[in-house]
Amino acid sequence: MKTKSEPDKVLSKIFGSISRARILELLCTNLGRSFYQREIMFETGLSLQPVQRELINLSELGIIEKKETKNRAYYQINPKSPFFKPLREMIGSISEA
C-alpha cells in the first residue's frame, strides 16, 4: 500500500480526499495513457470503493474520460477539460517540490 508522501498530504488538503488526489496524480502524470479500474487500484494503493466513487465523480465533472470496451472500462485524464491545465500544473509543481 502506498504511504502518505508529502505530495499526497498537500494534494489531499487541496482536493479534500486522498483518493481523489492519488487518482488525479496518476492520470495527470500519465497523459495519454488509459488505466482500467484495477490498475488504478494497484498504482494508487487504494481499495475498490474509493476508486469507484472518485472515478464516478471525476467522470461526471468531465475531468476524466471513460472509454468502455466489451470487458473493461478505461479511464484517462481529459485534456479538453477546463480543469486539465491547472490540475497538471498544480500536481507537477507539488510532485517536484
DSSP file (Angstrom, degrees, kcal/mol; ACC not computed):
  #  RESIDUE AA STRUCTURE BP1 BP2  ACC     N-H-->O    O-->H-N    N-H-->O    O-->H-N    TCO  KAPPA ALPHA  PHI   PSI    X-CA   Y-CA   Z-CA
    1    1 A M              0   0    0      0, 0.0     2,-0.2     0, 0.0    44,-0.1   0.000 360.0 360.0 360.0 139.1    0.0    0.0    0.0
    2    2 A K        -     0   0    0     42,-0.2     2,-0.1     1,-0.1    42,-0.0  -0.440 360.0-132.8 -68.6 132.2    1.3    3.5   -0.9
    3    3 A T        -     0   0    0     -2,-0.2     2,-1.1     1,-0.1     5,-0.1  -0.483  30.2 -95.6 -83.0 159.8    2.4    5.5    2.1
    4    4 A K        -     0   0    0     -2,-0.1    -1,-0.1     4,-0.1     2,-0.1  -0.635  49.7-170.4 -80.7 100.6    1.3    9.1    2.5
    5    5 A S     >  -     0   0    0     -2,-1.1     4,-2.2     1,-0.1     5,-0.2  -0.277  39.3 -95.9 -83.4 172.9    4.1   11.2    1.0
    6    6 A E  H  > S+     0   0    0      1,-0.2     4,-2.2     2,-0.2     5,-0.2   0.915 126.5  50.1 -58.1 -46.0    4.5   14.9    1.2
    7    7 A P  H  > S+     0   0    0      0, 0.0     4,-3.0     0, 0.0     5,-0.2   0.897 109.0  53.8 -59.9 -37.2    2.8   15.5   -2.2
    8    8 A D  H  > S+     0   0    0      2,-0.2     4,-2.7     1,-0.2    -2,-0.2   0.916 108.4  49.5 -59.5 -43.5   -0.1   13.2   -1.0
    9    9 A K  H  X S+     0   0    0     -4,-2.2     4,-1.6     2,-0.2    -1,-0.2   0.930 114.4  43.6 -62.5 -46.6   -0.5   15.4    2.1
   10   10 A V  H  X S+     0   0    0     -4,-2.2     4,-2.1     1,-0.2    -2,-0.2   0.944 116.2  46.9 -65.2 -48.2   -0.6   18.6    0.1
   11   11 A L  H  X S+     0   0    0     -4,-3.0     4,-3.1     1,-0.2     6,-0.3   0.878 110.1  52.8 -63.5 -38.6   -2.9   17.2   -2.6
   12   12 A S  H  X S+     0   0    0     -4,-2.7     4,-1.6    -5,-0.2    -1,-0.2   0.855 109.3  50.0 -67.8 -32.2   -5.3   15.7   -0.2
   13   13 A K  H  < S+     0   0    0     -4,-1.6    -1,-0.2    -5,-0.2    -2,-0.2   0.902 114.8  44.1 -68.8 -39.9   -5.6   19.0    1.6
   14   14 A I  H  < S+     0   0    0     -4,-2.1    -2,-0.2     1,-0.2    -3,-0.2   0.941 124.9  32.2 -68.1 -48.2   -6.3   20.8   -1.7
   15   15 A F  H  < S-     0   0    0     -4,-3.1    -2,-0.2    -5,-0.2    -3,-0.2   0.571  99.5-129.0 -91.6 -10.6   -8.7   18.2   -3.1
   16   16 A G  S  < S+     0   0    0     -4,-1.6     2,-0.3    -5,-0.3    -3,-0.2   0.535  83.2  71.8  78.0   4.9  -10.2   17.1    0.3
   17   17 A S     >  -     0   0    0     -6,-0.3     4,-2.4    -5,-0.2     5,-0.1  -0.924  63.0-153.7-157.0 125.0   -9.7   13.4   -0.5
   18   18 A I  H  > S+     0   0    0     -2,-0.3     4,-2.6     2,-0.2     5,-0.2   0.863 102.7  55.3 -65.6 -34.2   -6.5   11.3   -0.6
   19   19 A S  H  > S+     0   0    0      2,-0.2     4,-2.3     1,-0.2     5,-0.2   0.953 110.1  43.9 -62.8 -49.5   -8.3    9.0   -3.1
   20   20 A R  H  > S+     0   0    0      1,-0.2     4,-2.7     2,-0.2     5,-0.2   0.911 113.9  51.6 -61.2 -43.5   -9.1   11.9   -5.5
   21   21 A A  H  X S+     0   0    0     -4,-2.4     4,-2.5     1,-0.2    -2,-0.2   0.924 111.3  46.1 -61.6 -45.8   -5.6   13.3   -5.1
   22   22 A R  H  X S+     0   0    0     -4,-2.6     4,-2.4     2,-0.2    -1,-0.2   0.902 113.9  48.0 -65.9 -40.9   -3.9    9.9   -5.9
   23   23 A I  H  X S+     0   0    0     -4,-2.3     4,-2.6    -5,-0.2     5,-0.2   0.933 113.7  46.9 -66.3 -44.9   -6.1    9.2   -8.9
   24   24 A L  H  X S+     0   0    0     -4,-2.7     4,-2.8    -5,-0.2     5,-0.3   0.905 112.0  51.0 -63.7 -40.8   -5.6   12.7  -10.3
   25   25 A E  H  X S+     0   0    0     -4,-2.5     4,-1.9    -5,-0.2    -2,-0.2   0.932 111.9  47.5 -61.3 -45.3   -1.8   12.5   -9.7
   26   26 A L  H  < S+     0   0    0     -4,-2.4     4,-0.4     1,-0.2    -2,-0.2   0.943 117.2  41.1 -60.3 -49.4   -1.7    9.1  -11.5
   27   27 A L  H >< S+     0   0    0     -4,-2.6     3,-0.6     1,-0.2    50,-0.4   0.871 115.0  50.3 -72.2 -36.6   -3.8   10.2  -14.5
   28   28 A C  H >< S+     0   0    0     -4,-2.8     3,-0.5    -5,-0.2    -1,-0.2   0.830 111.1  48.7 -70.8 -31.2   -2.1   13.7  -14.9
   29   29 A T  T 3< S+     0   0    0     -4,-1.9    -1,-0.2    -5,-0.3    -2,-0.2   0.486 111.2  52.0 -87.7  -1.5    1.4   12.3  -14.8
   30   30 A N  T X  S-     0   0    0     -3,-0.6     3,-2.2    -4,-0.4    -1,-0.2  -0.391  80.6-175.4-126.9  53.8    0.5    9.6  -17.4
   31   31 A L  T <  S+     0   0    0     -3,-0.5     3,-0.1     1,-0.3    -3,-0.1  -0.242  70.1  15.6 -55.5 131.1   -1.0   11.8  -20.1
   32   32 A G  T 3  S+     0   0    0      1,-0.3     2,-0.4    45,-0.2    -1,-0.3   0.352 100.8 112.7  87.1  -6.1   -2.4    9.9  -23.0
   33   33 A R    <   -     0   0    0     -3,-2.2     2,-0.3    -6,-0.2    44,-0.3  -0.844  54.9-148.3-103.0 136.9   -2.4    6.6  -21.1
   34   34 A S        -     0   0    0     -2,-0.4     2,-0.4    42,-0.1    42,-0.2  -0.797  10.9-165.0-101.3 144.7   -5.6    4.8  -20.1
   35   35 A F  E     -A   75   0A   0     40,-2.6    40,-3.1    -2,-0.3     2,-0.2  -0.968  13.5-136.1-126.5 142.7   -6.0    2.7  -17.0
   36   36 A Y  E >>  -A   74   0A   0     -2,-0.4     4,-2.0    38,-0.2     3,-0.8  -0.608  39.3 -96.0 -92.4 165.6   -8.6    0.2  -16.0
   37   37 A Q  H 3> S+     0   0    0     36,-0.7     4,-2.3     1,-0.3     5,-0.1   0.837 122.1  49.3 -51.8 -46.4  -10.1    0.2  -12.5
   38   38 A R  H 3> S+     0   0    0      1,-0.2     4,-2.6     2,-0.2    -1,-0.3   0.857 109.0  53.7 -66.6 -34.3   -7.8   -2.5  -11.1
   39   39 A E  H <> S+     0   0    0     -3,-0.8     4,-3.2     2,-0.2     5,-0.2   0.922 108.5  49.8 -62.5 -42.9   -4.7   -0.8  -12.5
   40   40 A I  H  X S+     0   0    0     -4,-2.0     4,-2.0     2,-0.2     6,-0.4   0.912 110.8  50.1 -62.3 -42.3   -5.7    2.4  -10.7
   41   41 A M  H  X>S+     0   0    0     -4,-2.3     4,-1.7    -5,-0.2     5,-0.8   0.939 114.5  44.0 -59.3 -47.7   -6.3    0.5   -7.5
   42   42 A F  H  <5S+     0   0    0     -4,-2.6    -2,-0.2     1,-0.2    -1,-0.2   0.933 115.3  46.7 -64.6 -48.0   -2.8   -1.2   -7.8
   43   43 A E  H  <5S+     0   0    0     -4,-3.2    -1,-0.2     1,-0.2    -2,-0.2   0.810 121.6  35.9 -67.9 -31.0   -1.0    2.0   -8.8
   44   44 A T  H  <5S-     0   0    0     -4,-2.0    -1,-0.2    -5,-0.2    -2,-0.2   0.631 100.0-127.1 -98.3 -15.7   -2.5    4.2   -6.1
   45   45 A G  T  <5 +     0   0    0     -4,-1.7     2,-0.2     1,-0.3    -3,-0.2   0.695  63.4 137.1  75.6  18.9   -2.8    1.6   -3.3
   46   46 A L      < -     0   0    0     -5,-0.8    -1,-0.3    -6,-0.4    -2,-0.1  -0.603  52.9-116.3 -97.2 158.0   -6.5    2.4   -2.8
   47   47 A S     >  -     0   0    0     -2,-0.2     4,-1.6    -3,-0.1     5,-0.2  -0.368  35.3 -96.2 -87.1 173.1   -9.3   -0.1   -2.3
   48   48 A L  H  > S+     0   0    0      1,-0.2     4,-2.8     2,-0.2     5,-0.2   0.901 114.0  53.2 -58.6 -51.6  -12.2   -0.7   -4.7
   49   49 A Q  H  > S+     0   0    0      1,-0.2     4,-2.6     2,-0.2     5,-0.2   0.910 109.9  45.4 -59.5 -48.3  -14.9    1.5   -3.2
   50   50 A P  H  > S+     0   0    0      0, 0.0     4,-2.4     0, 0.0    -1,-0.2   0.894 114.5  50.1 -62.7 -36.9  -12.9    4.8   -3.0
   51   51 A V  H  X S+     0   0    0     -4,-1.6     4,-2.5     2,-0.2     5,-0.2   0.947 112.2  46.6 -65.2 -47.7  -11.6    4.2   -6.5
   52   52 A Q  H  X S+     0   0    0     -4,-2.8     4,-2.0     1,-0.2    -1,-0.2   0.929 113.1  49.6 -59.4 -46.0  -15.1    3.6   -7.9
   53   53 A R  H  X S+     0   0    0     -4,-2.6     4,-2.3    -5,-0.2    -1,-0.2   0.925 114.3  43.8 -60.0 -47.2  -16.5    6.6   -6.1
   54   54 A E  H  X S+     0   0    0     -4,-2.4     4,-3.0     2,-0.2     5,-0.3   0.857 109.9  55.2 -72.0 -34.3  -13.8    9.0   -7.3
   55   55 A L  H  X S+     0   0    0     -4,-2.5     4,-2.0    -5,-0.2    -1,-0.2   0.906 110.2  47.3 -63.6 -39.5  -13.9    7.7  -10.9
   56   56 A I  H  X S+     0   0    0     -4,-2.0     4,-2.5    -5,-0.2    -2,-0.2   0.951 114.4  46.6 -63.9 -49.0  -17.7    8.4  -11.0
   57   57 A N  H  X S+     0   0    0     -4,-2.3     4,-1.6     1,-0.2    -2,-0.2   0.933 115.0  45.1 -59.2 -48.4  -17.2   11.9   -9.5
   58   58 A L  H  <>S+     0   0    0     -4,-3.0     5,-1.8     1,-0.2     6,-1.3   0.846 113.1  51.1 -68.1 -34.0  -14.3   12.8  -11.8
   59   59 A S  H ><5S+     0   0    0     -4,-2.0     3,-1.1    -5,-0.3    -1,-0.2   0.922 108.4  51.3 -66.9 -44.2  -16.1   11.4  -14.9
   60   60 A E  H 3<5S+     0   0    0     -4,-2.5    -2,-0.2     1,-0.3    -1,-0.2   0.829 109.6  50.8 -62.7 -31.8  -19.3   13.4  -14.1
   61   61 A L  T 3<5S-     0   0    0     -4,-1.6    -1,-0.3    -5,-0.2    -2,-0.2   0.573 112.5-121.4 -80.6  -9.5  -17.2   16.6  -13.8
   62   62 A G  T < 5S+     0   0    0     -3,-1.1    -3,-0.2    -4,-0.4    -2,-0.1   0.583  80.6 120.1  80.0   9.6  -15.6   15.9  -17.2
   63   63 A I  S   <S+     0   0    0     -5,-1.8    15,-2.9    -6,-0.2     2,-0.3   0.840  77.6  30.0 -75.8 -34.0  -12.1   15.8  -15.6
   64   64 A I  E    S-B   77   0A   0     -6,-1.3     2,-0.4    13,-0.3    13,-0.2  -0.880  78.1-132.8-122.5 159.1  -11.5   12.3  -16.8
   65   65 A E  E     -B   76   0A   0     11,-3.2    11,-1.7    -2,-0.3     2,-0.5  -0.872  11.3-151.5-110.0 143.0  -12.8   10.3  -19.7
   66   66 A K  E     -B   75   0A   0     -2,-0.4     2,-0.5     9,-0.2     9,-0.2  -0.967  11.6-175.1-115.6 126.1  -14.3    6.8  -19.6
   67   67 A K  E     -B   74   0A   0      7,-2.9     7,-3.4    -2,-0.5     2,-0.4  -0.985  11.6-153.5-122.3 125.6  -14.0    4.5  -22.6
   68   68 A E  E     -B   73   0A   0     -2,-0.5     5,-0.2     5,-0.2     2,-0.2  -0.799  13.4-179.8-104.5 139.6  -15.7    1.2  -22.4
   69   69 A T        -     0   0    0      3,-3.3     5,-0.0    -2,-0.4     0, 0.0  -0.507  53.3 -80.7-112.1-171.9  -14.8   -2.0  -24.3
   70   70 A K  S    S+     0   0    0     -2,-0.2     3,-0.1     1,-0.2    -2,-0.0   0.930 125.9  17.3 -57.0 -46.4  -16.6   -5.3  -24.1
   71   71 A N  S    S+     0   0    0      1,-0.1     2,-0.3    -3,-0.0    -1,-0.2   0.643 124.2  33.8-106.0 -17.8  -15.0   -6.4  -20.9
   72   72 A R        -     0   0    0    -36,-0.0    -3,-3.3   -35,-0.0     2,-0.5  -0.948  57.6-135.2-143.1 156.9  -13.5   -3.2  -19.3
   73   73 A A  E     - B   0  68A   0     -2,-0.3   -36,-0.7    -5,-0.2     2,-0.4  -0.953  25.7-156.7-109.0 133.8  -13.8    0.5  -18.7
   74   74 A Y  E     -AB  36  67A   0     -7,-3.4    -7,-2.9    -2,-0.5     2,-0.4  -0.871   4.2-158.5-112.5 145.5  -10.7    2.5  -19.2
   75   75 A Y  E     +AB  35  66A   0    -40,-3.1   -40,-2.6    -2,-0.4     2,-0.3  -0.952  16.5 161.2-126.4 141.5  -10.1    5.9  -17.7
   76   76 A Q  E     - B   0  65A   0    -11,-1.7   -11,-3.2    -2,-0.4   -42,-0.1  -0.978  46.2 -84.6-150.5 161.4   -7.7    8.7  -18.6
   77   77 A I  E     - B   0  64A   0    -50,-0.4   -13,-0.3   -44,-0.3   -45,-0.2  -0.382  41.0-126.3 -64.9 144.4   -7.4   12.4  -17.9
   78   78 A N    >   -     0   0    0    -15,-2.9     3,-1.7     1,-0.1     6,-0.2  -0.825  19.2-168.4 -95.8 103.1   -9.4   14.6  -20.2
   79   79 A P  T 3  S+     0   0    0      0, 0.0     6,-0.2     0, 0.0    -1,-0.1   0.646  85.9  60.6 -67.9 -12.2   -7.0   17.1  -21.8
   80   80 A K  T 3  S+     0   0    0    -18,-0.1   -17,-0.1     4,-0.1    -2,-0.0   0.524  80.0 108.4 -89.8  -6.4  -10.0   19.1  -23.1
   81   81 A S  S X  S-     0   0    0     -3,-1.7     3,-1.4   -18,-0.2     4,-0.5  -0.449  75.9-130.7 -68.6 141.1  -11.4   19.7  -19.6
   82   82 A P  T 3  S+     0   0    0      0, 0.0    -1,-0.1     0, 0.0     3,-0.1   0.692 109.6  56.3 -65.0 -15.7  -11.1   23.3  -18.4
   83   83 A F  T 3> S+     0   0    0      1,-0.1     4,-2.4     2,-0.1     5,-0.3   0.606  85.3  85.8 -87.5 -13.4   -9.6   21.9  -15.2
   84   84 A F  H <> S+     0   0    0     -3,-1.4     4,-2.9    -6,-0.2     5,-0.2   0.936  88.1  44.0 -58.4 -55.9   -6.8   20.0  -17.0
   85   85 A K  H  > S+     0   0    0     -4,-0.5     4,-2.5     1,-0.2     5,-0.2   0.931 116.4  45.2 -61.2 -49.1   -4.1   22.7  -17.3
   86   86 A P  H  > S+     0   0    0      0, 0.0     4,-2.5     0, 0.0    -1,-0.2   0.912 115.2  49.1 -61.7 -39.4   -4.5   24.0  -13.7
   87   87 A L  H  X S+     0   0    0     -4,-2.4     4,-3.0     2,-0.2     5,-0.3   0.937 111.9  47.7 -63.3 -46.3   -4.5   20.4  -12.3
   88   88 A R  H  X S+     0   0    0     -4,-2.9     4,-2.5    -5,-0.3    -1,-0.2   0.912 114.0  47.0 -62.8 -42.9   -1.5   19.4  -14.3
   89   89 A E  H  X S+     0   0    0     -4,-2.5     4,-2.4    -5,-0.2    -1,-0.2   0.919 114.8  47.0 -64.3 -43.5    0.5   22.5  -13.3
   90   90 A M  H  X S+     0   0    0     -4,-2.5     4,-2.1    -5,-0.2     5,-0.2   0.943 115.4  44.1 -64.1 -49.1   -0.6   22.1   -9.6
   91   91 A I  H  X S+     0   0    0     -4,-3.0     4,-2.5     1,-0.2    -1,-0.2   0.892 114.1  51.2 -65.0 -40.2    0.3   18.4   -9.5
   92   92 A G  H  X S+     0   0    0     -4,-2.5     4,-1.7    -5,-0.3    -1,-0.2   0.914 111.4  46.1 -63.3 -44.1    3.5   18.9  -11.3
   93   93 A S  H  X S+     0   0    0     -4,-2.4     4,-0.9     1,-0.2    -1,-0.2   0.860 115.4  46.3 -70.3 -34.1    4.7   21.6   -9.1
   94   94 A I  H  < S+     0   0    0     -4,-2.1     3,-0.3    -5,-0.2    -2,-0.2   0.901 112.2  50.4 -73.1 -41.0    3.8   19.7   -5.9
   95   95 A S  H  < S+     0   0    0     -4,-2.5    -2,-0.2     1,-0.2    -1,-0.2   0.821 110.9  49.8 -66.3 -31.3    5.4   16.5   -7.1
   96   96 A E  H  <        0   0    0     -4,-1.7    -1,-0.2     1,-0.2    -2,-0.2   0.731 360.0 360.0 -78.3 -23.4    8.6   18.3   -8.0
   97   97 A A     <        0   0    0     -4,-0.9    -1,-0.2    -3,-0.3    -2,-0.1   0.486 360.0 360.0 -69.0 360.0    8.9   20.0   -4.6
